[in-house]
Amino acid sequence: MHELTRQQTAVMTMEATCAESTLLANILEALLSDADFVTTLTAHGFDTLPRVLYERLLQGRS
């Protein structure tokens, strides 16, 4: 029974992490569609995204 509880907890944690990741990707996509936000990022030296994040954003568009 202990193993079942451990696995259920792991699944719930993974589902929560996936939901949070999707939410953050959606927020970031909305922010990156704002030209003023992108200009501010670029002005502060943030002109690239980590590859994994970029790929995740591309997945959301297809």
C-alpha positions in Angstrom: 0.0 0.0 0.0 2.9 2.4 0.7 4.1 2.0 -2.9 0.7 2.9 -4.3 0.5 6.0 -2.2 4.0 7.0 -3.3 3.1 6.5 -6.9 -0.1 8.5 -6.6 1.7 11.3 -5.0 4.3 11.3 -7.7 1.6 11.4 -10.4 -0.2 14.3 -8.7 3.1 16.2 -8.4 3.9 15.7 -12.1 0.4 16.8 -13.1 0.7 20.0 -11.0 4.1 20.7 -12.4 2.8 20.2 -16.0 -0.1 22.6 -15.3 2.2 25.2 -13.8 4.6 24.8 -16.7 1.8 25.3 -19.2 0.5 28.4 -17.3 4.0 29.9 -17.3 4.5 29.2 -21.0 1.2 30.9 -21.8 2.0 33.9 -19.7 5.4 34.2 -21.3 4.0 33.9 -24.8 1.5 36.7 -24.0 4.3 38.9 -22.7 6.6 38.2 -25.7 3.8 39.3 -28.0 4.0 42.8 -26.4 6.6 44.8 -28.3 7.3 47.1 -25.4 8.1 44.2 -23.1 10.4 42.7 -25.7 12.1 46.1 -26.2 12.7 46.3 -22.4 14.1 42.8 -22.3 16.5 43.5 -25.1 17.6 46.8 -23.6 18.6 44.9 -20.4 20.5 42.2 -22.4 17.8 39.5 -22.5 17.6 39.0 -26.2 17.6 35.2 -26.3 15.6 32.4 -24.7 16.9 29.1 -23.4 16.4 26.5 -26.1 14.1 24.3 -24.1 11.8 27.3 -23.3 11.8 28.4 -26.9 10.8 24.9 -28.1 8.1 24.8 -25.5 6.7 28.1 -26.7 6.8 26.8 -30.3 4.8 23.7 -29.3 2.1 25.8 -27.9 1.6 27.5 -31.2 1.1 24.3 -33.2 
